[in-house]
């Protein structure tokens, strides 16, 4: 149709740097959480994820942040999501 611009593809907003950050997080997630311990069931593994994410965000040193955890960037070290929100059923 004349005068109508095509919609942007979903990939047009993805940046290479964002892809790299996501890939690095997934690599760390697999190495330090999913395959670091022996889990008897997937449910057992899933129950440990909220605790690992909290450790990753609040305590684990990140080289890109000078050895500090990401939560230092939030005032008072408050998580942008509350643990109670993770436990709620949708």
SULHU-V710605 format. One line per field, one symbol per residue. psi: psi as a letter, one per 20 degrees, with the letter a starting at -180 (. if undefined). Layout:
psi=???
This chain:
psi=ppjpqqqqqhiiipqghggggggggggggggifgjhrophrhggghhigghghggghhhppphikkjqqhiiippjjpqipqhhhhiqp.
